[in-house]
Amino acid sequence: MNQKQRERMESGKGFIAALDQSGGSTPKALLQYGVKETEYSNEEEMYTLVHEMRTRIIKSPAFSSDYILGAILFENTMDRKIDGKFTGEYLWEEKGIVPFLKIDKGLAEEKNGVQLMKPMPELDRLLDRANEKGIFGTKMRSVIKEANKEAIKEVVAQQFEVAKQILAKGLMPIIEPEVDIYSEDKQKSEEILRDELIKHLSTLDENVKVMLKLSLPSEDNYYKELVSHPHVLRVVALSGGYEREEANEKLARNHGVIASFSRALAESLIADQTDQDFNKLLTSSVETIYKASLT
């Protein structure tokens, strides 16, 4: 594990940019960017367009290590290059931003109010490739929609099982058991989730740390015990569907938690904007998310 990157993630000021839309979410990300589905005819063309979008964001002067600690990439983005360098290498060597990789293969069908991660039979090979291409850590997402105690236990157990596989490869796992912000019993789900996370963190070997990516909680500072936990490098928050302004307001009330926003980061960015307008809007987005992450 790159120790300079680890130190930056542990103590640096800023947030993590989530640029990891993949599969079914890619057309939505492009549509938000002003690119219609009629503008590409196959998956390769789609991913080329989304890489162009991500390249424009990454190369923007607004996308600076003064504000951004890390960036989460999709596998296809990791395998592509920016100015002759693989994206992860470009991020660190040219921008000073720590690269992460989304490793999950999507969500399984909902069962008992949760969606586990789909099987990842090729994970070891993917992690080896991530190491080869300068990736520091990984991210994997599950979803909790109901306060079903046994199902939430299963979600957390799966996350930690995979996290240990990632740690064994010398990479930093971001554990992401997202609680649906529209869930009717969201707060109860958060209670169960917090208890299970604390329980599993206690099983980690001494000096081992992971990162947590969690939905903004119903009760401010509800995850403070996780923020200060000796086995947690950093707690980051997903926007989860909140508009940027609301997400920032909620984030600012949760001390020690930093942002890892996706849609909220790219809000208002459009393909046909001039570079001047694009960079101005991205600067505003980056600065407001950064400010909310400082509390």
N, C-alpha and C positions, 0 to 999 in steps of 0.2 A: 504494500500500500504506500502510495506517495505521501510522505510525511508532511511536506509543505502544503499539499492540498488538504490533508487531514487537519492541520493546524488552522488553515484558513476557514474551513467549514466549521470548526469548533468555536473559534473566537472572533471571526471576522464580522463586520457589519454589512448588512445587505439582505438579499433574498435570493431564492432559487426560481429561475424562469423555467416554466414547464413548456417545452416545445416538442412534446411526445405524442401528439395526436396520431392515431394509427388505425388501420382497418376501417371500421364503420364510421369513426369520428373524423377521418380525413376529409371526406366531402363536405362535412359541416364546417370544418375549419377553413376550407377553401371558399365556401359560400360566404362565410363571415368576412373573408378577405376580398369578396367581390368577384370570385371566379366561379362561374356556373358549371354545372355538370356537362353541359353541351360543349364546353371548351376543351374537353379531353375525352378520348374514346376507349381507353384501356387503363389498367392499373399502373403500368409503367409511366404513361404520360401524366397520370394523376400525381404519382410520387415525385416526378420531375418538377411539376408545378409547385408542390408543397415544399420541396427542397429549395426552390428559388425564393419562396416566401420566407423560409427560415433563414436562408443566406442573407436576404435583405435585412432581416431583423438583427441577426448576429453581427453583420458588418456595419450596422448603423453606429454612429458616434454615441448615440443614446444608450447602446447596449455595452455598458462600461463596467469594469470591475470596481469602479468607485461606488456602484450601487448594487451590482449583481455578484453574488458569491458563486453560484453554480447554475447549470442549465441541464435539464433532462431531455434526452434525445430518444427518438424511436430508432429501432435497429436499422431501418433503411437509411436514415439520416446518418447514423454512425458509419455506414459503409460508403457514403458519398463524401466528396471532397469540397473544400472551399479554398480557392487559390492554391491548388495542388497539395493541400494537406487534408487528411481525414478530419472530419468535423470536430471530433473530440480533441485531437492534437491542435487544431486551429484555435479552439476555444481557450486552451490553456497557454499555448505558446505565444499567440498573438494578442489575446484578450485578458489573460490572467484569470479566466473563469473556469471553475472546476466542472468537468463533464460527468454526467450520470447517464445511465441507459435504462430505459423501460424494458423489462424482461418478460413480463407476463404475456400470455397468449390470449388474453381476454377473459371474460367472465363465463362461468358455467350457468346453466339455467337456475332460476331462483328456486330455492327449496328451504322450507322452514323460515322464510323471511330473510334469507341471506343469499348472496351469490359468491361462491368460492371461486378461486382461480382455476382455469382449465389446466389439465396436466401439461408439464413442460419436459418431455422426455429428452430434448436436445439441450437442456440448460447448461450442462457442463461445457459443451462445445461452444455455446454462445458466450459463456463467461470467459473462456480462453480467448476468444476473438476480441472480447471487450478489453482484456488485458493487453492484447497486442496493439490495440488501436487507442491506447492512452486513456481509457475510461477509469474513473476513480471509484464510482459506486453504481448501484442499481436501484430501481424502483419497481414495486409490484402492488397491484391494486385488487382489493376485494370490496364488496359492498354489503352494508348492513341496512336492512329496511324495516325490520321489526325487532322488538326487544325480546328475542327468544334466547334464553341463557345458554342452552346447549349448543345452538347453532352458532352463536357468537364465540363460544369456546372453540368450536371447530375452525372458525375463521382465523382466530389468533394462533391456534396450534399450527395450522397450515402455513401461516405467514412466518412463524419462527422456525419451522422445519426448513423452509426454503432459505431463510436468512442465514442459517448455520451452514448451508451448502455454499452460499455466496461468500461468507466470511472465510471459509476454507480455501477459497480461491484468491484471498487477499483483497477482496473488494468490500466496500461499505454498503450494506443494504439499507434502503429506505423502506420501512414497513408501512403499508398504507391500507388500513382497514377503514374505508370511508363509511361514515354514517350518513345516510340519505337525509338532506336538510328538510325534505318534505315529509319525513316519517312522522306519524301521529304520536309515536312514543320515543321520539329522538332522545330526550333527556335520559330516559330509562336505559336505552341502548348504550348511551355514553357511560352510565354508571357501571354497567356490566363490562363494557369494553375496557375501561380504566383498570378495573380490578384484575381482569385477565392479562392485560399488558404488564402490570406490575408483577403478577405471578410468574409470567414467562421471562421477564427481564432478570428475575432472581436466579434463573437456571443458567445464565451465561457465565462463562469462565471469567475469572478476575482479569481486569484491564480490557475486556472486550466491550465494545460499544456499538450500538446501532443508531439509526435515525428513525424518527416516527413522522409520518405525514397523516394528519388528522383533520376531520371536518371542524370548522369553527364551532366551539361548544355552545350549548344553550345557556350555560352559566359561565360568566366571565372568570378567567383564570382557573377553570375547572381542572386543567391538566398541569397545574403548577408542580405537582409531585413528580410528574414525568419530566418536566423541564429541568428539574434539579437532580434527577436520578443519576447515580454514578455509572449506569450502563447505557445512558442516552447521550449521544454526541450533540444532537440538536432536535428540536421539535419544530416541524414546519406545518403550515396550514394550507389546505386546498380551498379554493373559492367555492366549489361545490354547486355552482349555479347562481350564486349571488352576483349582482352587478358590481363593478369595481368599487364604486363609492361605498356601497353597503359593506362589501367584503373588507375594505380598508378600515371602516369604522369599527367593525367587530374585531378585526385583528389588533387594532391599536389598544383595545381593552384587555387583551390577553398577553400579559407581560412575559417576555422571554421567548415568545413564539414568533417565527418569521414566516413570510409568505412563500408559497410555491404555487403561484397562480398561472393558469393557462389562458382560458378565454378572457379573463379579466385583464390580463396583460396586453393581449392583442386587440382589445376592444377599440373600434373606430379606425383601425388600420385597413386601408383599401389598396388594391393592386395598382389602380390607375392614378394614385396620388403622386404629386411631384415628390422628389426626394426631400425637398425642404419641408413640405407639409407632413410627409411621413415621419421624418425625424423629429419634428416639433411635437407631433401627437405621441410618439413613442417616448420622447423625453418626459412629457407630462405624466404618462402612465408609469414609467419607471420611477420617477421622483416621488410620486404619491404612494406607491407601493413600498418603496424604500423607507419613507417617513413613517408609515404605519408599522413597519417591521423593527423600528428602533426602540419601541417601548419595552 
